[in-house]
Amino acid sequence: MELDPLILSRLQFAFVVSFHAIFPVFTIGLASYIAVLHGLFYKTANQAWDRLAQFWTKVFAVVFGMGVVSGIVMSFQFGTNWSNFSYATSNFLGPILSYEVVTAFFLEAAFLGVLLFGRNKVPQGVHLFAAIMVAIGTFISSFWILSANSWMQTPAGYELIDGRFHITSWLEAIFNPSFWYRFAHMGMASFLTGGFVVAGVSAWYLLRNRDVEANKKALSMCLWLLLFLTPAQALIGDFHGLNTLEHQPTKVAAMEGNWETRSNVPLLLFALPDQENQTNRFELGIPNMASIILKHSADGVIPGLSEVAPEEQPPVALVFWSFRVMVGIGFLMIGVALLGLILRRKGRIFESPLFLKTLVAMIITPFVAVLAGWIVTEAGRAPWLVYGVMTHAQGLTPSLTGAMALFTLIGYVAVYSVVFVVGVYYLTRVVRNGMHDDPIEVKGEVERPKRPFSAAHTPLDDDLGDRTAGANVS
């Protein structure tokens, strides 16, 4: 059987991007939370905020490192597997990705060093400023990356000359029609991911009666945040869906499992899309609801997949079910946030073991939702690399063979598996060791504990279990 380099290259890029995406979507939200913690400690001198800031900075450092390791090699694929695409889009993607490095990565790297190594070595205000700059840097990074990807979804501000994209308006290209919707949607997803992870870990500590004061503060803060952000994300998602209907109607048709252009389209809760026969083998839905959601009228006409040739349709079943996984998790998140409000009013928010265990179980859900949404976004535009202009086949490296693509795919899977296992193991140790290194009271003022001076000693040292082991970290 002949190996298809196109399919293998798509599998490789999907695996690498999916693996990488779970890290920045967490660190973007977590960085803002850490900045808030530092700000609260700076204002109140409450030791609990300081312990929380130290602990979550350790977690951030590990996850940030995993994101950098997995992200650097990701761009190599543009040259090895997608050279035609790289050549054609270089006038736009080249500068945009460079801007991300110059404006965001350097900012993050510089101030992350101050955040990690500057505690007790720089004034507290400078330390707080570093935390804020790291948080801003993560959003600047996501700005450029999402601008690049959104342009591939809804290209604008260009003209095509001899097979190459030439930018005619940088403003139109950067702020393309889908950018703001996708930027808001992903930004909110980052806050939700950070919120549910912090809430879950705090609940895990409370179940074990560890550092109760600090973790009650963290859990309470996160549940208030989630109470407002979960419905806000649903609203943003609705606006994003309307924008997608305008610019990528075929993707929406796949999301809804709608094969024929028609009115009174039901919202399918369950279906078995049969792409070969261009129909659904089984349907269970709410009458007219898809038309009401997308057109705000039961008589609203929704484009069907039949509007395009079968070879220009995305993998319908994959898009259809990924969309339902994402939406289903979104409603689950709203339910958990509302349950937290009910328990808060009853004074049982910290005393309900079942609720705390539910929060622990919810830690994984935002990552699953993000991956499902990413599948909808990327698989839903197939077979296009640049929507409506360049297909995957046209962007592939001409000299690439199936064997070469398989070799690199296996290599990525092997290396990333090691990175993931080691990273999860290290994060587990950080969490199990918990918070310590408490500040102490001196003459009525809060003073941080003194450490032996060592250039090798960082906040990461404390997770090794022995507080005197810092000098052994290299």
C-alpha positions as CSV (number, residue, x, y, z in Angstrom):
1,M,0.0,0.0,0.0
2,E,1.4,3.4,-1.0
3,L,1.8,5.9,1.7
4,D,0.0,9.2,1.0
5,P,2.3,12.1,2.0
6,L,-0.7,14.5,2.1
7,I,-2.7,12.5,4.7
8,L,0.4,11.9,6.8
9,S,1.4,15.5,6.7
10,R,-2.0,16.6,7.8
11,L,-2.0,14.0,10.6
12,Q,1.4,15.2,11.7
13,F,0.5,18.9,11.7
14,A,-2.8,18.1,13.5
15,F,-1.0,16.1,16.2
16,V,1.7,18.8,16.7
17,V,-0.7,21.7,16.9
18,S,-3.1,19.9,19.1
19,F,-0.3,18.9,21.5
20,H,1.1,22.4,21.6
21,A,-2.3,24.2,21.9
22,I,-3.2,22.8,25.3
23,F,-0.2,24.6,26.9
24,P,-0.6,28.2,25.7
25,V,-4.4,28.1,26.3
26,F,-3.6,27.3,29.9
27,T,-0.7,29.7,30.4
28,I,-2.5,32.7,29.0
29,G,-5.2,32.5,31.6
30,L,-2.8,31.4,34.4
31,A,-0.4,34.3,33.7
32,S,-3.2,36.8,34.3
33,Y,-4.2,35.0,37.5
34,I,-0.6,35.1,38.8
35,A,-0.5,38.8,38.1
36,V,-3.7,39.3,40.1
37,L,-2.3,37.3,43.0
38,H,0.9,39.4,43.0
39,G,-1.3,42.5,42.9
40,L,-3.4,41.3,45.9
41,F,-0.3,40.5,47.9
42,Y,1.3,43.8,47.1
43,K,-1.9,45.7,48.3
44,T,-2.9,43.6,51.3
45,A,0.3,41.9,52.5
46,N,-1.8,38.8,53.1
47,Q,0.5,35.8,53.2
48,A,-2.1,33.5,51.5
49,W,-1.9,35.5,48.3
50,D,1.9,35.2,48.3
51,R,1.8,31.4,48.8
52,L,-0.7,31.1,46.0
53,A,1.5,33.3,43.7
54,Q,4.6,31.2,44.4
55,F,2.8,27.9,43.8
56,W,1.1,28.8,40.6
57,T,4.3,30.5,39.3
58,K,6.0,27.1,39.6
59,V,3.1,25.5,37.6
60,F,3.3,28.2,35.0
61,A,7.0,27.8,34.5
62,V,6.7,24.1,33.8
63,V,3.8,24.4,31.4
64,F,5.4,27.4,29.7
65,G,8.5,25.4,29.1
66,M,6.5,22.5,27.6
67,G,4.8,25.0,25.3
68,V,8.0,26.5,24.1
69,V,9.6,23.1,23.5
70,S,6.6,21.9,21.5
71,G,6.0,25.2,19.7
72,I,9.5,25.8,18.4
73,V,9.7,22.7,16.2
74,M,6.1,23.2,15.0
75,S,7.1,25.9,12.5
76,F,9.7,23.6,10.9
77,Q,6.9,21.8,9.2
78,F,6.1,24.8,7.1
79,G,9.3,24.2,5.3
80,T,9.5,20.4,5.3
81,N,5.9,19.5,4.6
82,W,4.2,22.6,3.3
83,S,6.9,24.5,1.2
84,N,4.4,25.5,-1.5
85,F,2.2,27.0,1.1
86,S,5.1,28.7,2.8
87,Y,6.3,30.2,-0.4
88,A,2.9,31.4,-1.5
89,T,2.0,33.0,1.9
90,S,5.4,34.2,3.0
91,N,4.7,37.9,2.3
92,F,2.1,37.8,5.1
93,L,2.9,34.9,7.4
94,G,6.6,35.6,7.5
95,P,6.2,39.1,9.0
96,I,3.3,38.1,11.3
97,L,5.2,35.2,12.9
98,S,8.3,37.4,13.2
99,Y,6.2,40.1,15.0
100,E,5.0,37.5,17.5
101,V,8.6,36.7,18.3
102,V,9.8,40.3,18.5
103,T,6.9,41.8,20.4
104,A,5.7,38.9,22.6
105,F,8.3,36.1,23.0
106,F,11.1,38.4,24.0
107,L,8.8,40.2,26.4
108,E,7.7,37.0,28.0
109,A,11.2,35.5,28.2
110,A,12.8,38.6,29.8
111,F,10.2,39.3,32.4
112,L,9.6,35.6,33.1
113,G,13.2,35.5,34.2
114,V,12.5,38.3,36.7
115,L,9.3,36.6,37.9
116,L,11.1,33.3,38.5
117,F,14.5,34.4,39.7
118,G,13.8,37.9,41.1
119,R,11.9,37.1,44.2
120,N,13.8,38.5,47.2
121,K,16.2,40.1,44.7
122,V,14.2,42.9,43.2
123,P,11.7,45.3,44.9
124,Q,8.2,43.9,45.3
125,G,6.8,46.4,42.9
126,V,9.2,45.4,40.2
127,H,8.3,41.7,40.8
128,L,4.6,42.7,40.4
129,F,5.4,44.6,37.2
130,A,7.2,41.5,35.8
131,A,4.1,39.4,36.4
132,I,2.0,41.9,34.6
133,M,4.4,42.0,31.6
134,V,4.4,38.2,31.4
135,A,0.6,38.2,31.3
136,I,0.5,41.0,28.6
137,G,3.1,39.1,26.6
138,T,0.9,36.0,26.4
139,F,-1.9,38.0,25.0
140,I,0.3,39.7,22.5
141,S,1.5,36.3,21.3
142,S,-2.0,35.0,20.9
143,F,-2.9,38.2,19.0
144,W,-0.4,37.5,16.2
145,I,-0.9,33.8,16.1
146,L,-4.7,34.1,15.8
147,S,-4.3,36.9,13.3
148,A,-2.3,34.5,11.1
149,N,-4.7,31.6,11.5
150,S,-7.8,33.8,11.1
151,W,-6.3,35.1,7.8
152,M,-6.1,31.5,6.6
153,Q,-9.8,31.1,7.5
154,T,-11.0,34.5,6.1
155,P,-8.3,35.9,3.9
156,A,-8.4,39.6,3.2
157,G,-6.3,42.5,2.1
158,Y,-4.3,40.7,-0.6
159,E,-4.0,40.1,-4.3
160,L,-2.8,36.9,-5.9
161,I,0.1,37.4,-8.4
162,D,1.7,34.4,-10.0
163,G,0.6,32.1,-7.2
164,R,1.8,34.3,-4.4
165,F,-0.1,36.4,-1.9
166,H,0.8,40.1,-2.0
167,I,-0.6,42.2,0.8
168,T,-2.5,45.3,-0.4
169,S,-3.7,46.3,3.1
170,W,-2.0,45.2,6.3
171,L,-4.9,46.5,8.4
172,E,-7.4,44.4,6.4
173,A,-5.1,41.4,6.5
174,I,-4.3,41.5,10.2
175,F,-7.8,42.5,11.3
176,N,-9.5,40.1,8.9
177,P,-13.3,39.4,9.1
178,S,-13.1,36.5,11.6
179,F,-10.1,37.8,13.8
180,W,-11.9,39.6,16.6
181,Y,-14.4,36.8,17.1
182,R,-11.8,34.2,17.3
183,F,-9.5,36.2,19.4
184,A,-12.3,36.9,22.0
185,H,-13.3,33.2,21.8
186,M,-9.8,31.9,22.5
187,G,-9.0,34.5,25.1
188,M,-12.2,33.5,27.0
189,A,-11.3,29.9,26.6
190,S,-7.9,30.6,28.2
191,F,-9.5,32.2,31.2
192,L,-11.9,29.3,31.6
193,T,-9.1,26.8,31.3
194,G,-7.0,28.5,33.9
195,G,-10.1,29.0,36.1
196,F,-11.2,25.4,36.1
197,V,-7.6,24.1,36.6
198,V,-7.1,26.4,39.6
199,A,-10.5,25.6,41.0
200,G,-9.9,21.9,40.6
201,V,-6.5,21.9,42.2
202,S,-7.8,24.1,45.1
203,A,-10.7,21.6,45.6
204,W,-8.2,18.8,45.7
205,Y,-6.2,20.5,48.5
206,L,-9.4,21.3,50.4
207,L,-10.4,17.6,50.3
208,R,-7.1,16.9,52.0
209,N,-7.3,19.8,54.4
210,R,-4.1,21.3,53.1
211,D,-3.4,25.1,53.3
212,V,-7.2,25.7,53.8
213,E,-7.1,29.5,54.0
214,A,-5.2,30.0,50.7
215,N,-7.2,27.4,48.8
216,K,-10.5,28.7,50.0
217,K,-9.5,32.2,48.7
218,A,-8.4,30.7,45.3
219,L,-11.5,28.5,44.9
220,S,-13.9,31.3,45.8
221,M,-12.2,33.7,43.4
222,C,-12.3,31.2,40.5
223,L,-16.0,30.3,41.0
224,W,-17.0,33.9,40.9
225,L,-14.9,34.2,37.7
226,L,-16.5,31.1,36.1
227,L,-20.0,32.2,37.0
228,F,-19.7,35.2,34.7
229,L,-17.3,33.9,32.0
230,T,-19.1,30.6,31.2
231,P,-22.2,32.3,29.9
232,A,-20.1,35.0,28.3
233,Q,-18.2,32.4,26.3
234,A,-21.5,31.0,25.1
235,L,-22.6,34.5,23.9
236,I,-19.2,35.0,22.2
237,G,-19.5,31.6,20.6
238,D,-22.9,32.5,19.2
239,F,-21.5,35.7,17.6
240,H,-18.5,33.7,16.2
241,G,-20.9,31.2,14.7
242,L,-22.9,33.9,12.9
243,N,-19.6,35.3,11.5
244,T,-18.6,31.8,10.4
245,L,-22.0,31.4,8.7
246,E,-21.3,34.5,6.7
247,H,-17.8,33.7,5.6
248,Q,-17.6,29.9,5.8
249,P,-21.2,28.5,5.3
250,T,-19.9,25.0,4.4
251,K,-18.3,24.7,7.8
252,V,-21.5,25.7,9.5
253,A,-23.4,23.2,7.4
254,A,-21.0,20.5,8.6
255,M,-21.4,21.6,12.2
256,E,-25.2,21.3,11.9
257,G,-25.2,18.2,9.8
258,N,-27.3,20.0,7.2
259,W,-27.1,18.6,3.7
260,E,-29.7,20.6,1.8
261,T,-30.2,24.4,1.7
262,R,-33.6,24.9,3.4
263,S,-35.6,26.7,6.1
264,N,-36.9,25.4,9.4
265,V,-33.7,23.5,10.0
266,P,-33.7,21.5,13.3
267,L,-30.9,21.6,15.8
268,L,-29.6,18.1,15.7
269,L,-28.7,16.7,19.1
270,F,-27.7,13.3,17.6
271,A,-27.1,12.2,14.1
272,L,-25.0,9.7,12.1
273,P,-23.7,11.7,9.1
274,D,-23.2,9.5,5.9
275,Q,-20.9,11.6,3.7
276,E,-20.8,8.9,1.0
277,N,-24.6,9.1,0.5
278,Q,-24.8,12.8,1.4
279,T,-27.4,12.3,4.2
280,N,-27.8,11.5,7.9
281,R,-28.7,7.9,8.7
282,F,-30.4,8.9,11.9
283,E,-31.5,12.2,13.4
284,L,-32.7,13.4,16.8
285,G,-33.2,17.1,17.0
286,I,-35.2,20.1,18.1
287,P,-37.4,21.4,15.3
288,N,-36.6,24.8,13.7
289,M,-34.0,25.5,16.4
290,A,-30.9,25.7,14.1
291,S,-32.7,28.3,11.9
292,I,-33.7,30.3,15.0
293,I,-30.1,30.3,16.4
294,L,-28.4,31.1,13.1
295,K,-31.1,33.3,11.4
296,H,-33.2,34.3,14.4
297,S,-36.2,33.0,12.6
298,A,-37.8,29.6,12.3
299,D,-38.1,30.3,8.6
300,G,-34.5,31.2,8.2
301,V,-32.7,29.5,5.3
302,I,-29.5,27.6,6.2
303,P,-27.0,26.7,3.4
304,G,-26.5,23.0,3.0
305,L,-23.4,20.9,2.2
306,S,-24.9,20.2,-1.3
307,E,-23.9,23.8,-2.2
308,V,-20.4,22.6,-2.9
309,A,-19.0,19.5,-4.6
310,P,-18.3,16.5,-2.4
311,E,-14.6,16.9,-2.9
312,E,-14.8,20.4,-1.4
313,Q,-16.7,19.3,1.7
314,P,-15.0,18.9,5.1
315,P,-15.1,15.5,7.0
316,V,-18.7,16.0,8.2
317,A,-18.8,13.4,10.9
318,L,-15.6,14.7,12.6
319,V,-16.8,18.3,12.5
320,F,-20.3,17.5,13.5
321,W,-19.4,15.5,16.6
322,S,-16.4,17.7,17.6
323,F,-18.8,20.7,17.7
324,R,-21.2,18.8,20.0
325,V,-18.4,17.8,22.3
326,M,-17.3,21.5,22.6
327,V,-20.9,22.8,23.2
328,G,-21.8,20.0,25.6
329,I,-18.7,20.7,27.8
330,G,-19.6,24.4,27.6
331,F,-23.1,23.7,29.1
332,L,-21.5,21.5,31.7
333,M,-19.2,24.3,32.7
334,I,-22.2,26.7,33.1
335,G,-24.0,24.1,35.2
336,V,-21.0,23.6,37.5
337,A,-20.6,27.4,37.9
338,L,-24.3,27.8,38.8
339,L,-24.1,24.9,41.3
340,G,-21.2,26.7,42.9
341,L,-23.4,29.8,43.3
342,I,-26.2,27.7,44.9
343,L,-23.8,26.1,47.4
344,R,-22.3,29.5,48.2
345,R,-25.7,30.9,49.1
346,K,-26.2,27.9,51.4
347,G,-22.8,28.3,52.9
348,R,-21.6,24.9,51.7
349,I,-19.3,25.8,48.9
350,F,-16.2,24.5,50.8
351,E,-17.9,21.7,52.8
352,S,-19.5,19.6,50.0
353,P,-17.2,16.7,49.2
354,L,-19.2,15.8,46.1
355,F,-18.9,19.3,44.7
356,L,-15.2,19.5,45.4
357,K,-14.7,16.1,43.7
358,T,-16.7,17.4,40.7
359,L,-14.4,20.4,40.4
360,V,-11.4,18.0,40.5
361,A,-12.9,16.0,37.7
362,M,-13.6,19.2,35.7
363,I,-9.9,19.9,35.4
364,I,-9.6,18.0,32.1
365,T,-12.8,19.4,30.5
366,P,-11.5,22.8,29.2
367,F,-8.6,21.1,27.4
368,V,-11.0,18.7,25.7
369,A,-13.3,21.5,24.8
370,V,-10.4,23.5,23.3
371,L,-9.2,20.6,21.2
372,A,-12.7,19.9,20.0
373,G,-13.1,23.5,19.0
374,W,-9.8,23.5,17.3
375,I,-10.9,20.4,15.3
376,V,-14.0,22.2,14.3
377,T,-12.1,25.2,13.1
378,E,-9.3,23.4,11.2
379,A,-11.1,20.3,9.9
380,G,-14.1,22.5,9.1
381,R,-12.3,24.5,6.5
382,A,-11.0,21.4,4.6
383,P,-9.9,21.0,1.9
384,W,-8.7,24.5,2.1
385,L,-5.4,25.8,3.5
386,V,-6.3,29.3,2.6
387,Y,-10.0,29.3,2.5
388,G,-11.4,29.3,-1.0
389,V,-7.9,30.0,-2.6
390,M,-5.4,27.2,-1.8
391,T,-6.1,23.6,-1.0
392,H,-4.0,21.3,1.2
393,A,-2.8,19.4,-1.9
394,Q,-1.6,22.6,-3.5
395,G,0.3,23.7,-0.4
396,L,2.2,20.4,0.0
397,T,5.9,20.0,-0.6
398,P,6.3,18.5,-4.1
399,S,9.3,16.3,-3.3
400,L,7.8,14.9,-0.1
401,T,7.3,11.2,-0.1
402,G,5.0,9.1,2.1
403,A,8.0,7.4,3.7
404,M,9.5,10.7,4.6
405,A,6.3,12.0,6.1
406,L,5.8,8.8,8.1
407,F,9.3,9.0,9.5
408,T,8.8,12.6,10.8
409,L,5.4,11.8,12.1
410,I,6.8,8.9,14.2
411,G,9.6,11.1,15.4
412,Y,7.2,13.9,16.5
413,V,5.0,11.4,18.3
414,A,7.9,9.8,20.1
415,V,9.6,13.1,21.2
416,Y,6.3,14.7,22.2
417,S,5.3,11.6,24.2
418,V,8.5,11.9,26.2
419,V,7.9,15.7,26.8
420,F,4.3,15.0,27.9
421,V,5.1,12.2,30.3
422,V,8.0,14.1,31.9
423,G,6.0,17.3,32.1
424,V,3.0,15.7,33.7
425,Y,5.2,13.8,36.1
426,Y,6.9,17.0,37.2
427,L,3.6,18.9,37.5
428,T,2.2,16.1,39.6
429,R,5.2,16.5,42.0
430,V,4.7,20.2,42.2
431,V,1.0,19.8,43.1
432,R,1.6,17.0,45.6
433,N,4.3,19.0,47.4
434,G,1.8,21.9,47.6
435,M,2.4,25.3,49.0
436,H,5.1,26.2,51.6
437,D,7.8,28.7,52.2
438,D,5.3,30.9,54.2
439,P,6.2,34.5,54.9
440,I,6.7,35.4,58.5
441,E,5.7,38.4,60.7
442,V,8.4,40.8,61.8
443,K,7.4,43.9,63.8
444,G,3.9,43.8,62.5
445,E,5.0,43.7,58.8
446,V,5.1,40.8,56.4
447,E,8.5,39.7,55.5
448,R,9.4,36.9,53.1
449,P,11.7,34.2,54.5
450,K,15.3,34.5,53.8
451,R,16.9,32.0,51.6
452,P,20.6,31.1,51.2
453,F,21.8,33.2,48.2
454,S,22.3,31.0,45.2
455,A,22.0,31.9,41.6
456,A,20.7,28.4,41.0
457,H,17.8,28.8,43.5
458,T,14.4,29.6,42.0
459,P,10.8,29.1,42.9
460,L,11.0,25.8,41.1
461,D,13.4,24.5,43.7
462,D,10.7,24.2,46.4
463,D,8.8,21.4,44.7
464,L,11.7,19.0,45.3
465,G,10.4,18.2,48.7
466,D,13.5,19.3,50.7
467,R,13.8,23.1,51.2
468,T,17.5,22.8,51.4
469,A,17.9,21.2,48.0
470,G,17.8,24.4,46.1
471,A,21.6,24.5,45.6
472,N,21.5,21.2,43.8
473,V,19.3,22.4,40.9
474,S,21.2,23.1,37.8
